[in-house]
């Protein structure tokens, strides 16, 4: 919840959300492109969005991921995920998130990221990490507000927009988060 803005929430996406997900991705195709792998036109179809939702649900059922839509006043405005969940001595997940360009600078991404970190602690994970483009100051601000720390620069870390891109690595551990003690 946001006192001065829309009601914000996250929930798992269902096949019925495929049209809203497709609309979000089409509206933000150019905006999201620098932070994503290259996407062909087939990606921007209802069938591919349904398939992506189902694949995310299967990963969640296996315990490999937590993937949610971000909603503002009931409208799908983003996506937030913990993927690559590793158990054992690592207890780690990788965070990703994206918010509709028309909804940035409203605290929505920060609320969604904070909620995913809380859910990571509920999963008894120890660490959540994120990779962010060095020039993405807004995303780094979100991570900082959510309690993440910058850990370093990984050269040519991800293939984004068809090019190998450097990424700053950010992380938070359960010891870093004062709210983690309240998670049961």
C-alpha positions as CSV (number, residue, x, y, z in Angstrom):
1,X,0.0,0.0,0.0
2,X,1.1,3.5,-0.8
3,X,-0.4,6.4,1.3
4,X,-0.2,9.0,-1.4
5,X,-0.8,6.9,-4.5
6,X,-2.5,3.8,-5.9
7,X,-3.0,0.6,-4.0
8,X,0.0,-1.6,-4.9
9,X,0.1,-5.4,-4.7
10,X,1.8,-8.4,-6.1
11,X,0.4,-11.8,-7.0
12,X,1.1,-14.8,-9.2
13,X,0.0,-14.3,-12.8
14,X,-2.6,-16.7,-14.2
15,X,-3.3,-17.6,-17.9
16,X,-6.2,-15.1,-17.7
17,X,-3.6,-12.3,-17.2
18,X,-2.0,-13.1,-20.6
19,X,-3.7,-10.2,-22.4
20,X,-2.8,-7.7,-19.7
21,X,0.8,-9.0,-19.7
22,X,1.0,-8.7,-23.5
23,X,-0.4,-5.2,-23.4
24,X,2.2,-4.2,-20.7
25,X,5.0,-5.7,-22.8
26,X,3.8,-4.1,-26.0
27,X,3.4,-0.7,-24.4
28,X,6.9,-0.8,-23.0
29,X,8.7,-2.7,-25.8
30,X,11.2,0.0,-26.5
31,X,11.4,1.0,-22.8
32,X,12.2,-2.5,-21.6
33,X,14.5,-3.5,-24.5
34,X,17.8,-2.2,-23.1
35,X,17.3,-4.4,-20.0
36,X,16.1,-7.6,-21.7
37,X,17.4,-10.2,-24.2
38,X,16.5,-9.6,-27.8
39,X,12.8,-10.3,-28.3
40,X,11.4,-11.3,-31.7
41,X,7.9,-10.5,-32.9
42,X,6.7,-13.9,-31.8
43,X,7.4,-13.0,-28.2
44,X,4.7,-10.3,-28.4
45,X,1.8,-12.7,-29.0
46,X,-0.9,-13.9,-26.6
47,X,0.3,-17.5,-27.1
48,X,3.8,-16.7,-26.0
49,X,2.6,-14.7,-23.0
50,X,0.4,-17.6,-21.9
51,X,3.3,-20.0,-22.3
52,X,5.6,-17.7,-20.3
53,X,3.0,-17.5,-17.5
54,X,2.7,-21.3,-17.4
55,X,6.5,-21.7,-17.5
56,X,6.7,-19.3,-14.5
57,X,4.0,-21.2,-12.6
58,X,5.9,-24.5,-13.2
59,X,9.1,-23.0,-12.0
60,X,7.3,-21.7,-8.9
61,X,5.8,-25.2,-8.3
62,X,9.3,-26.7,-8.4
63,X,10.6,-24.1,-6.0
64,X,13.0,-22.7,-8.6
65,X,11.3,-19.2,-8.7
66,X,8.7,-16.8,-7.4
67,X,7.2,-14.7,-10.2
68,X,4.5,-12.1,-9.7
69,X,2.7,-9.4,-11.5
70,X,2.8,-5.9,-10.0
71,X,-0.6,-4.3,-9.8
72,X,-1.6,-0.7,-9.1
73,X,-5.3,-0.2,-8.4
74,X,-5.9,-3.6,-10.0
75,X,-4.1,-2.9,-13.2
76,X,-1.0,-4.9,-14.2
77,X,1.9,-2.4,-14.3
78,X,4.9,-4.6,-13.9
79,X,6.6,-7.9,-13.1
80,X,8.9,-8.9,-10.3
81,X,10.7,-12.2,-9.9
82,X,13.1,-14.2,-7.8
83,X,14.6,-16.8,-10.2
84,X,17.5,-19.3,-10.1
85,X,16.6,-20.1,-6.5
86,X,19.4,-22.2,-5.1
87,X,19.2,-24.2,-1.8
88,X,22.0,-25.8,0.2
89,X,24.8,-23.7,1.4
90,X,24.1,-20.8,-1.1
91,X,20.4,-20.1,-0.3
92,X,20.3,-17.4,-3.0
93,X,17.9,-16.0,-5.6
94,X,18.3,-13.6,-8.5
95,X,15.9,-10.6,-8.5
96,X,14.5,-9.0,-11.6
97,X,11.8,-6.4,-12.0
98,X,10.2,-4.0,-14.5
99,X,7.5,-1.4,-14.1
100,X,5.5,0.3,-16.9
101,X,7.2,3.6,-17.9
102,X,3.9,5.4,-17.1
103,X,4.2,4.3,-13.5
104,X,7.8,5.0,-12.6
105,X,8.9,7.4,-9.9
106,X,5.8,6.5,-7.8
107,X,7.6,4.0,-5.4
108,X,6.0,1.0,-7.1
109,X,9.2,-0.7,-7.9
110,X,10.6,-0.1,-4.4
111,X,7.5,-1.6,-2.9
112,X,7.5,-4.6,-5.2
113,X,11.2,-5.3,-4.6
114,X,10.8,-4.9,-0.8
115,X,7.9,-7.4,-0.9
116,X,10.0,-9.9,-2.9
117,X,12.9,-9.6,-0.4
118,X,10.4,-10.3,2.4
119,X,9.2,-13.4,0.5
120,X,12.8,-14.5,0.0
121,X,13.2,-14.5,3.8
122,X,9.9,-16.4,4.2
123,X,11.5,-19.0,1.8
124,X,14.4,-19.2,4.2
125,X,16.8,-17.8,1.6
126,X,19.9,-16.0,2.9
127,X,20.8,-13.8,-0.1
128,X,19.0,-12.0,-2.9
129,X,21.1,-10.5,-5.7
130,X,20.4,-8.3,-8.7
131,X,22.3,-7.2,-11.8
132,X,21.7,-3.6,-13.0
133,X,23.2,-1.6,-15.9
134,X,25.7,0.9,-14.6
135,X,23.8,3.8,-16.2
136,X,20.4,2.7,-14.8
137,X,20.3,5.2,-12.0
138,X,16.6,4.8,-11.3
139,X,17.0,1.0,-10.8
140,X,20.0,1.5,-8.5
141,X,18.0,3.9,-6.4
142,X,15.2,1.3,-6.1
143,X,17.8,-1.3,-4.9
144,X,19.4,1.1,-2.5
145,X,16.0,2.1,-1.0
146,X,15.2,-1.6,-0.6
147,X,18.4,-2.2,1.4
148,X,20.7,-3.6,-1.3
149,X,24.4,-2.8,-1.4
150,X,26.6,-2.6,-4.5
151,X,29.1,-5.4,-4.6
152,X,31.0,-4.8,-7.8
153,X,31.0,-4.7,-11.6
154,X,30.8,-7.8,-13.7
155,X,32.2,-7.2,-17.2
156,X,30.1,-8.5,-20.2
157,X,27.8,-10.2,-17.7
158,X,24.5,-10.5,-19.6
159,X,23.5,-10.4,-23.3
160,X,21.0,-7.6,-23.4
161,X,19.6,-5.9,-26.5
162,X,21.9,-8.2,-28.5
163,X,25.1,-7.0,-26.9
164,X,27.2,-8.3,-24.0
165,X,26.6,-5.7,-21.2
166,X,28.5,-4.9,-18.1
167,X,26.3,-5.1,-15.0
168,X,26.7,-3.8,-11.4
169,X,26.0,-6.6,-8.9
170,X,23.9,-5.6,-5.9
171,X,22.8,-7.8,-3.0
172,X,21.1,-8.0,0.3
173,X,21.4,-10.7,2.9
174,X,19.1,-11.5,5.7
175,X,21.6,-9.9,8.2
176,X,21.4,-6.6,6.3
177,X,17.6,-6.3,6.5
178,X,16.2,-5.1,9.9
179,X,12.7,-6.2,8.8
180,X,13.9,-9.8,8.4
181,X,13.6,-10.3,12.1
182,X,9.8,-9.7,11.8
183,X,9.4,-12.4,9.1
184,X,7.9,-15.6,10.4
